[in-house]
Amino acid sequence: MSLFDRYIMRNHALGMIPVLLLLLALFSFVALTEELEQVGEGRFTQLDAFLVILFTAPRRIVDLLPVTALMGGLMGLGAMANHQELIVARAAGMSKARMARPVFLTALLAAIAVILLQSIVVPLGEREAIQLRSKALTETTVAAGGSLQFWTRSGRQIVHVADVRFNRILTGVEIYDTDEDGRLSQLIEAGQATIAGLDTWLLEDVRRTRLDGLSASEETLPRLSWTGLLSEEQANILILPIEALSLHDLVRYIRHLRANELDTHYFRVVFWQQFSIVIAVLAMGLLALPLLVGSTRTVSASQRIVLGGLIGIAFYLLQQVSGHLAGLFGLPPALTIMTPVLLLLLISVLAQFWRAPVRRRSLRSPAGS
């Protein structure tokens, strides 16, 4: 990697940082106003609201990185263009495609950061935010132990959950039913439990033991539908929103649903929406260079921000519309969601090799010749 490559990467990255901080502060402020509306409910305080915003910040960073890659490139590389550094590089024989290499590497690092955030940081932050909010609003707690060890009681039913797989599937589920005198009347043990509908759970690998006085009967069931396993607040403590799952957990959860012949369409939509962010970072980062190279006039930073913002908003709306179309009309998620971002990537790559036509002035012969 040459010194000029590192110089371009440095300027691109330095342009992205203030843009990301500005957008993150703006969207975090909007989210904070919503959280502050819950202050006073239960034990939810202003400090809890600020902590929730802090824990959910990584998810906002992931959503903002595509437009940040574009606007940061327009800012950082735009400063180079205003100082004629890009023109000098072109005059020295460096092609636009060659100049795109460090820009692509910067966008690639940002895409890797998206994957790491989606895989590790976002699920942890979302879980902390959900547990903090649920604990403060409902005063529900999770007993700490070697594993999750969740216990709850509702009426005559006591539920124990040993752990959670893929942040969505309850494992080691035990349901204790008691009679009016508080004596155990039924014990249900399930290997795992999955949400099958509104307040409906699908228990798998079930062993049900019924107690009647001094006698007991036992039966084994492959599956059992059960309602009222957990309240909505309790489920929020244990189960992450599907949008907060990592790509790896989404793939495993989709495979689990398919194995149990459950509908996976919505979860595939979410998977491709999350994956499209990675490709969008690459595409938007690359798009900054052709918007700058070849310009013969100096453009202010505010004009670049407006240009990048308009392109980013238009692309974001297009992505949201494609996701909703895939969900509402049952369209193939991969084709519907990935088509816009792949087209943008193709345009960004082809733009590196496009040359503006050179206008030649016609030479007029001197008068009287």
N, C-alpha and C positions, 0 to 999 in steps of 0.2 A: 504494500500500500504506500503510495507516494505521499509526500508532504502536503500536496494540494488536495489529495483525497481526504486526508485527516482534517484539513482546513474547512472543506465543504461540509463534512460530517459535523464538525464542531459548530459551525454557523447554523446548520439545520437544527441541531439539538438545542442550541441556545435560543433559537427562535421558537421552538416548541414549548420550552419550559414556562415562559411567562404567559403564553396563550393558554396552556393547560391550567395553570394556577388561576388565571382570570375566569375561565369558564367553570372550573371546579368551584370557585368561590361563589359565582353567580347561581349555579344550580343547587349548591349546598344551602345557600340562603333561602331559596324557594322551598327546599325540603324542610328547612328548619322552621319556617313559618307554619307548615302543616303539623310538625311535631309539637310545636308550642301550644297548639290548640288543645292538646290532650293533657297539658299541665293542670294538675288539680284532681284528675281522675285517679282514684286509688292512691298509690304512693308515687305517682309519676311526677318528677320535679323538672325544673329547667336544666339541671345538670344531666339528668337522664336524657333529655331531648338532645343536648349537645353531644353526649356519648353515642346516641343512636346515629346521629349525622356522621360522627367520626368513624364508626364501625362500617357504615354503608358507603363511605367515600370511595373505596376501591372499585365498587360496582359502577359508580358514576365515572371514574377515571376510564374504565374499559369502554363505556359508551361514548366518551368524549375523544378518545384517542384518534379515531379516523379523521375527524374534522381538525383535530389538533395537528396531525401530521401534515395536512394541507396548509392550514393557516400558518403553522410554524415554519414550513418551507418557504411560503411566500414572504414571511417576515425576515427570516435569517438569510435566505438566498437572495431576497430582494435587496437587502442592504449591500450585498456584493454586486448586484446588478447596477445599483445606483452609483457605486464607486467604479463602474466600468470594469470590474474584475472578471466578470463572465465574458465580456467582449474581448478582453485581452487574452483570456484562455482560448477562445475560439480563434482569434487571430494567430495564436501560437500553434495552431493546428489540431487542437483538441476538439473532437467531434461532440455533438450533443449526446450521442449514445454513450461516449466515454465519460462524459461529465455525469451521466445518470448513475454510474456505478456507485459512487459514494452516497448519492441520494437514496438509492435502493438499499444499501447497507444500513443506513440510518432507519429507514422505514422497516427493514427486516428486524432490527433490534427492537423497535417499537412493537412489532407484531409478536415477537418472542415474549416481550413484557406482557402483552395481552394474554397470551397463553398461560404464563405463570400466574398472573392475577386471577384468571378464570379458574385455574386448577387448584390454587392453594389459598390465596388471600381472600378472595370474594366469599367462598363458602364459610370460612372461619368468621369473617366480619359479619356476614348476614346472620349466622347462628347466634353470635354474641348480641347483635341488635335485637333479634326476635326474642331471645331469652330475657334480655334486660327489659324490653317493653312488656312482655307477658308477665314477668315477675312483678313489675311495678304496677301494672294495671289490674291484674287479677290475683296477685299475691300467691301465685302458683310456683312451687319450687321443685327442683329435681334433686333427688338424693345422690350425693357423690359417692362413688365407690370405685372398685377396680374397673368397672365398665360404666355404662350409663346408669343402670339401676333406677328406673323410673317407677314410682308407685303413686297410685291415685285411687280415690274412692268416690263413687257416685251412687247414692241410695244403698241398695243391697249388693252392689257389685264392686269388687276390688280388682284392680288391674295392675299387673306388673309387667314391665318391658325391660328386657335385659340389655338390648343394644339396638342400634339403627344401622342398616346397610345402605350404602349409596346415598345417605342422607334422606332416604325416602321410604325404606322398607323396615318395618319393625321386626325384630327377631327375639326369640325366647319369650313369647307372649303367654302370660298366665292370667286366666279370668276366674275369679272366685265368686260364686253366687251363694248368697246366704238366704235363709228363710226369715220369717217374721221374728223368730226368737234369736236370730243372729248366728244360728248354726249353719255350717257349710252344707249346701244342698247339691252343688255341682261344681266341678273343676274342669276347666277347658284349657288344654295346653296346645299351643300352636307353634310350629317351627318359625313361621313368619306371617306377617299381616301386611296387606297392601290396600291402599284406598281404592275402592271400586266405584264410588259414587258419593252423593251427598249423605254424610253421616253413615255410610255403609262401608264395611271393611271385608276383604276376602281373606279368610284364615286358611292357611295351607299346612299340610302334615299335622292334622288335628287328632288329638286324643281326648275324648270326653268321658269323664267319670261322674256318674250320678250316684248320690248317696241317699238312701232311704232307710232311716232307722239304723239297723245293724247290718243291712245288706248294701252292696255296691255293685254297680254294673258299669262296664267299660266298653266303649266302641271307638274304632279308628276310622277317620274320614279323610279323604284326600283334600277336600275343600269344604269350607263352611262359611256362609254369608252371615255377618254379624253387624247389628246396628247398635249405636250408642257406646262404642268401645271407648272413645275419647271425646271430650268436648272440643269445640273449635280452638279455644285458647290452649288447651293441652296439646292438641295436634300441632299447633304453631310452634310449641317449644321443641318438639321432637323432629319435625319434618320441615326441611327447607322449602321455600318456594321453588318451583321448577326452574324459574329463570336464574336462580342463584347456584344451581348445580354446575359442577365442572363438566367439560366435554366428556371426560372419561366416565364420570358417574352417569351422565345422560345416556351414553352408549350402553352401559351395563343395565341401566334401568329399562331402557327400551327393549333390550334382549329378554329381560325378565318378563316384561309385559307380553311380549310375543310368545314366550314359552307357555304362558298361562292363557293365551288366546284373548288378551285384552286389547282394547283400542290403543294404538300408539301414535295416531296422527298428530295430535297436539304436541306431544313430546318431540316428535321429529321436526315439527315447525320450529320449536324453541331451539333444538340442536342446530339446525341450519342457520337460524338467526344469529346464534352465538358464534358459529364458525365463520359466518360471513364477515363478522367484525375483523377477524384476523386478515382476511383477504382485502377488506376495505382499507385497512391501515396501509398496506403495500400500495394499493392503487392510488389512494389520495396522496401519499407521500411522493410517489413518482410524478403525479400530475403537476406538482408545483413547478418543476423545472421547465417544461415546455411553455408554461404560462409566462415565464420570465425571459428565457433566452429568445433573442430575436426582437425584443422590444427596443425601440429606438428612442424612447422618452423616459424621463425619470418619473416614477410613480410614488406617491406618498404612502406612508405606512397605513394611514386610515383607509386609503383606497384599496390597499391589498387586503386589509381586514374585512372590508365590505365584500370584496370579490370572493375571498375564501369562505366567508360566512354564508353568502348566497349559494355557492356550490355545495357547501356542507349541508345546509338546510334542505336544499332540493334533493340531495342524495338520501338524507335521513328520511324524509317524507316518502321517497320512492321505496326505500327498504321497509318502512312500516306498512305501506299500502300492500306491497307484495306479500308480507307476512300475514296480514289480515285476509287477503284474498285466498291464500293457501289454507288458512284456518276455517274461513266461512264456507268456501265452496268446495273444500276437499281436494284442491289441486295438489299435484306432486310437490312437496315442500322443497326438495333439492332443486328442481327445475325453476320453480316460481321465485324462490328467494335468491338463489345463486346467479340467475341470469343477469340482473342489473349490475351486481358487483363484478362479475366476470367481464361484462361488456366494458365497464369502467376501467378495469385492469388492462383489457386489450387496447382501449383508446389511449391509456397512459403510456403503454409500451410503444405503440405505433407512433405516438406523438414525439418520441425521442428521435425517430428517424425521419420525421417530416421536415421538409425544407420549404420555407416560404418562397414563392416565385419572385425572382429578381426583376424589377422593372427597369428597362433600358430606355434611356432618352434618345429619341430620334435626332440625328444630326442633320441640320439643314445647311445646304450649300450656300456660300455667300452670295449676296445679290449681284446679279449681272454676270455670274460665272457661267 
